[in-house]
Amino acid sequence: MSTFANVKTTLGQLVQGRDIPRMKTTHGGESFSWDTAEELRNAVAVIFGTTYRLIDPGLVGNGRADETYLMQVLMGPLEDLNIPRMPFRGPYATADQIKVIREWINAGARDD
């Protein structure tokens, strides 16, 4: 079973070497964070002026992780919204990294 610690490590790997303060500013400020499980559960991203909740609470713990915005942009692109796969220009999440995040959300997105 995946833990938040695994998810945090995975997300950290995906943004390694990026300008995190700039990324936060681009995607909505302090509301775009995953330092804690609670922050990730409540995180939002602002893309092209539209705010998206990364993990809709109604999609947690019920096998619907792939419907969350977070999973959709990691597996992307979201062509109907003109949103590229994230992280922008890669490197993109591997199948194993996707699995870690999916399992955590499907198991209830717990603190650990």
C-alpha positions as CSV (number, residue, x, y, z in Angstrom):
1,M,0.0,0.0,0.0
2,S,1.2,3.5,-0.8
3,T,1.7,6.1,1.9
4,F,1.8,9.8,1.7
5,A,5.6,9.7,2.3
6,N,5.8,7.7,-1.0
7,V,3.5,10.2,-2.8
8,K,5.5,13.1,-1.5
9,T,8.8,11.5,-2.7
10,T,7.3,10.7,-6.0
11,L,6.0,14.3,-6.6
12,G,9.4,15.6,-5.4
13,Q,11.1,13.5,-8.0
14,L,8.8,14.8,-10.7
15,V,9.6,18.4,-10.0
16,Q,13.3,17.9,-9.2
17,G,15.4,20.7,-10.5
18,R,12.5,23.0,-11.2
19,D,12.0,26.5,-9.7
20,I,9.4,25.6,-7.1
21,P,8.5,29.1,-6.0
22,R,8.0,30.1,-9.7
23,M,5.9,26.9,-10.2
24,K,3.7,27.7,-7.2
25,T,3.2,31.3,-8.5
26,T,2.3,30.0,-11.9
27,H,-0.1,27.4,-10.6
28,G,-1.9,29.4,-7.9
29,G,0.4,30.3,-5.1
30,E,0.5,28.6,-1.7
31,S,-2.6,26.6,-2.4
32,F,-0.5,24.5,-4.8
33,S,1.5,22.5,-2.3
34,W,2.1,19.0,-1.1
35,D,4.3,19.4,1.9
36,T,1.7,17.5,4.0
37,A,-1.1,15.1,3.0
38,E,-3.6,17.7,4.1
39,E,-2.1,20.3,1.8
40,L,-2.2,17.9,-1.1
41,R,-5.8,16.9,-0.4
42,N,-6.7,20.6,-0.4
43,A,-4.4,21.7,-3.2
44,V,-5.6,23.6,-6.2
45,A,-4.0,24.6,-9.5
46,V,-4.9,27.6,-11.5
47,I,-4.5,26.8,-15.2
48,F,-5.3,29.5,-17.9
49,G,-7.4,31.3,-15.2
50,T,-9.4,28.3,-14.2
51,T,-9.0,26.8,-10.7
52,Y,-8.9,23.0,-10.4
53,R,-8.9,21.0,-7.2
54,L,-6.1,18.5,-7.6
55,I,-7.9,15.8,-5.6
56,D,-11.7,16.0,-5.4
57,P,-12.8,14.5,-2.1
58,G,-15.6,12.7,-3.8
59,L,-13.0,10.7,-5.8
60,V,-11.0,9.5,-2.8
61,G,-11.1,6.0,-1.3
62,N,-13.5,4.6,-3.9
63,G,-11.4,3.5,-6.8
64,R,-11.8,6.7,-8.7
65,A,-8.3,8.2,-8.4
66,D,-7.9,8.3,-12.2
67,E,-10.7,10.8,-12.3
68,T,-8.9,13.3,-10.2
69,Y,-7.3,16.3,-11.8
70,L,-3.9,15.4,-10.4
71,M,-4.0,12.0,-12.0
72,Q,-5.4,13.3,-15.3
73,V,-2.6,15.9,-15.8
74,L,0.1,13.4,-14.8
75,M,-1.3,10.9,-17.4
76,G,-2.4,13.7,-19.8
77,P,-2.6,15.6,-21.9
78,L,-6.1,17.0,-21.3
79,E,-6.8,17.8,-24.9
80,D,-10.4,19.0,-24.4
81,L,-9.0,21.6,-21.9
82,N,-5.9,22.3,-23.9
83,I,-3.7,21.4,-20.9
84,P,-0.5,19.5,-21.6
85,R,0.7,16.5,-19.6
86,M,2.5,17.6,-16.5
87,P,5.1,18.2,-15.4
88,F,5.3,20.6,-18.3
89,R,7.8,19.3,-20.9
90,G,8.6,16.3,-18.7
91,P,10.2,14.2,-17.6
92,Y,6.7,12.6,-17.1
93,A,5.6,10.2,-14.4
94,T,6.4,6.6,-15.0
95,A,3.8,3.8,-14.7
96,D,5.3,3.0,-11.2
97,Q,5.0,6.6,-10.1
98,I,1.4,6.8,-11.3
99,K,0.7,3.6,-9.4
100,V,2.0,5.1,-6.1
101,I,-0.2,8.2,-6.4
102,R,-3.2,6.2,-7.6
103,E,-3.0,3.6,-4.8
104,W,-2.7,6.4,-2.1
105,I,-5.8,8.2,-3.4
106,N,-7.8,5.0,-3.8
107,A,-6.8,3.9,-0.3
108,G,-8.3,7.1,1.2
109,A,-5.4,9.7,0.8
110,R,-4.4,9.3,4.4
111,D,-1.7,11.1,6.3
112,D,0.3,7.8,6.6
